[in-house]
Amino acid sequence: MYQNACGAAAAGAGICVETDKDSHSLISKEPQVPAIDNDYSGFDVVKATQYGAFARVQELIEAGYDVNQKDSETVTLLHWAAINNRKEIIRYLIDKGATVDAIGGELHATPLHWATRQGHLDACVILMNASADPTVRDAEGCSCIHLAAQFGHTALVAYFVARGVSPDLTDRTGMTPLMWAVWKICSLDPTRLLLTLGANPNLTDFTHGNTALHWAIMARNTNAISTLILQGHTNLNVPNTRGESPLQMIQSQTGSMWISPKVSELIREHAQAYSPRGFFTKFAKDKRIRWWGMVGTPFFAFYIAGAIMGTNLLVIIKAFLLLCLYIIIHYLGKVFYDDRLMALLPLSIYLSTKAWFYFTWFIYIAPVASITTTVIFLASSSLLWYNFLKSWLGDAGVVPTNKNLQFRTILELAEKGPSGFEPSSFCSACLVRRPLRSKHCSICNNCVARFDHHCPWVANCIGAKNHKYFICFLACLVIMCSQMLYGAFCFWKNDSQCHALDDRDNRTFWETLLAIEQCDTWVAWVSVNAAFHGIWVLMLLICQLYQIAFLGMTTNERMNKSRYSHFIANGGKSPFSKGILGNLLDFFECSCFGCMKSEHQDWLNSFDFNKGIEREPLLCNKENFQYV
């Protein structure tokens, strides 16, 4: 058994912790609570250290007690101070010459080991600043980073790596921190963090030859399995000493309740990437071909649908053919396109629709419309493309990061204590300080300043730097759709062979619609698409402008305001609102030609507001892997 670690808080309450060296679990027990009047005069130096009685510790050491003297369990005072996070006493003992890497207890551990097991970041920072060695192994062969990974102390894992500890450091059996994390911890971190810091997922341990993915599968850790496959560039065909690869292990358990559909799909996709393939399969699975296939599919689908409706077949046959077209496209999408390519579908639909708008305008509408109308159409569509490209390819306000900045940020936040790693202040995916109103986008895998939403129609996040271009893009798109409808009206009215809108025949409304359809089905098909797109884009534009001008919120803040304390404290209203005019001036970064004064906030470098703390996601109990 690990050494008894009994101590008390300054208020008089204490903790007593035992760690079973087989299970590596912490078990809290109630200690004997001292007198309420906090009279520590009867305490010996060990008990005074445990309970944080600094004055008593100082008194006894000044009286001649050796700070490096070990008790009957070979434990030093620094061990007791570290495991109970007695920061003042730790500093005092170090100043008095305490050995920071003293070995003690049944597990032959250092004070840094003891502090790490408990997750005491403050104590670890003090010890590391005093040159404690985090690579020393205890009797179980574990260094401090392995203990931090085993117990899910993500901040400590980040801190040790930032201080120079290799994320691939092995313990005595060849287990890496990543292997311990996926085996013991069912939540997303520290697995994701270790991969971000460069941990190699394909290393194998000395005993079983298992990779991290082997251990994750044996632990039935679906979070870790998904993370390793998506982020870790993991090889599914690495065999262990028993000749089992992760792919074989998963396939042998296919159908088990713990294997989610997402995991099954990931395994299927990546199994195809490593499996032998013939010429056709390689052709079909080529990334560039599939990308162009995804981009091109809506172009052909739009045309084929219009061609089907333009035939002289019965309506029921047309409906049947359109249904068959949908089924074929849906099936091909399932076979050839993975989730990442399917995410391009909205963008592809947008591009194909606009391409056919241009085709329809120049082939059908331009000959019957005025030159002025065509010039206005081209001018407005040029503005549309400018704002679209700024929204699509422009910087959304991604918080910059690199290895040096990540490590510097981790060290700075560690000096502030555990509060520095709260989700409102620190992103464990990007390893950066989170500016106000920022959010990590799981699709782009970036933190975005003043995050609004991830828009699939532009395949990019909408944030501080491209939000105004997105609003202009929506406005220009509504204008283009309106112009297409006006152009179609001109075509139906002025085409010499059509005259679908000629009032001389006194047609009813339904007769007019039938005449329009019979005049040219393609123009009618494009007009329906223009009307549909124009309506929903207009609604989106109105919603966006309402949030910006009247609420002073982003879409993310409006949907999740109950998660931010500064919104709750303000009665659900935005503390960033400056009034309707002020919000608009600030958003569009304008001053009405100098007539109005507006201070524009740099949201990439705004950290000092009284930030609300986002609620953390529910974690998974590492004992039984059940969500709690």
C-alpha positions, 0 to 999 in steps of 0.5 A: 500500500502507498504511504498514508498521507494524512493532512488537514486544511488550514481551516482544520479539515484534512485528508487521508489518502492511500493509493493501492499500487496494483490499481493506482486508485486514490481512496479518500478517508476521513482523518482525525480532525484536530481541535477546532481552536487550531492549537497546533502546539502539541503537533509533532513536525510531521503532523504539523506539515500534514495539516499546514501548520506553518508556524509550528513547522518553522518553530520545530525546524528552527529548534534543530529538526533536520528537514531531510530526516525520514520517519519510520516509513522513510518519508520526508517532510517534503513528501508530506507537504507535497501530497497535501499541497502545502505551498508555503511549507514546501517553499520553506523546506526547500529554502532550508535545504530539503532534498527535492528528489528524496526517495521515500515510502513503499513505492520509492517515490519522490515528493514530485510523484506524491504531488502528481498523484494528487494532481497538485499543480501548485506543488509540482510547479514549486518543486520543478522550479527547485530542479525536481527531476520529473523523469525519476521512476518510482518502484512501479517504474512510473515517472511523473508524466505517467502518473499524471496521465493515469489519473487524468491530470491534464494540466500536469501532463501539459506542464511536464511536456512544456518543461521538456519531458518527452510525451513518448517517455516510457515507463519500465514496461514500455508504456507511454503516457498516451497508452496510460491515458487511453487505458485509464481515462475515458474522457477526451483529455489528456489523450487529445492533448498528448496527440497535440503535443506530438505523442506517437500513437504507433509505439508499442510497449515492451510486455504485450507489444500493444499500441495505444489503440490496442489499449483503448480497444481493450478498455472499450474507450470509444472516445480514445479510439475515435481520437486516435484514428481521427487525430493520431495517424494511427496504423490499424494493422500493427500486430502485438505479441499475440499477432492481433492488430487493432483492426482485427480486435475491433472486427472481432467485436463488431456488433457489441453494444459498446462499439458506436456507429461512429467508431464502426464507420471510422474503422471501416474507412481507415481499414480501406486505406490500409487494405490491398486494392485493385486498380478500380478501387484505388481509382475510386479511393484516390483523394483527389478524384473523390474530392472532384467527384464531391464537388462535381456531383451537385453540378451533374445532379442539378442538370439531370434533374432539370433535364428530367423535368423538361421531358414530355413524360408523364408527371408520375414517371418524372417523379419516379426518375427523380427518386431514382436519381436521389437514390443513386446519388445517395448510394454513391455518396455512401460508397465513395465519400467519407464524412469529411468529403460529405462536409463539402456537400453544402459548398458544392451545392452552392457553387453548382447552383450559382454556375447554373444561374450564370448559364441560364442568364447568358443563354436564356435571359440576356438575349431578352433582357436589357443591357443595363439589367445584365450589367447590374447583374454582373456588377452585383455578382462580382461583389457577391464573389468578393465577399464569398471568397473572403468568407470561404478562404479568408481568416475567420479570426483563428487564434495563432499558435505554435509549439513555442507559444503553446509551451510558453502559454502552459508555463504561464498558466501553470504559474497561476495555478489550476484556475489558469487551465479552466475551459474559459481561459485555456483550450486543451485542443489548441493549447492556447489562452482563449480570448473573450468570446472565442470558441474551439471549432471541432470541425476546423480544429481551431480556436476562433475569436468572437466565434459565431458558427461554422458555416457549411455553405462556405466551409469555414468558421464565421468569426471576428475577421470574416463575419462582416464579409459573411453578412455582405455575402448573404445580402449579395446572394439575396440580391442575386436570387432576386435578379434571377427571378426578375430575369426569368420574369423578363424571359417569360414576358418578352420571349417571342416563342413564349409570352407566358405572362401575356395577359391577352388570354386572361389566364388564371393563376394556375394557367399562368404557372402551367404556361411558364412550365411549358414555356421552358422548364429549365428556366422554371427549374432555375427560378424555383431554386432561386426563390428557395435560396433567396427565401432561406438566405433572407431569413438567415440574413435577418436573423444575423442582423437582429443578433448583431444590432439588437442583441449584441450577441453571436450565434454561439452566445445566443444558443449557449448563453446559459453556459456563460456566467457573464450572460447569466449575471447580466440577466441573459443580455449581452454585456458586450452590447453598445446599443443598436447603432453602436453595435452596427458601427462596431461590427462593420468597423466604421465611423460614418465617415468620421461623424461617429466615434467607435472604439473597435475591440481586438477580440484576438487579444482580449483576455481580461474581462470577467469571463464566465466559465463554460460548463465542462462536459460530463466525464467518464468514470475510469473504473467502470467506463460508465458515463456519470 
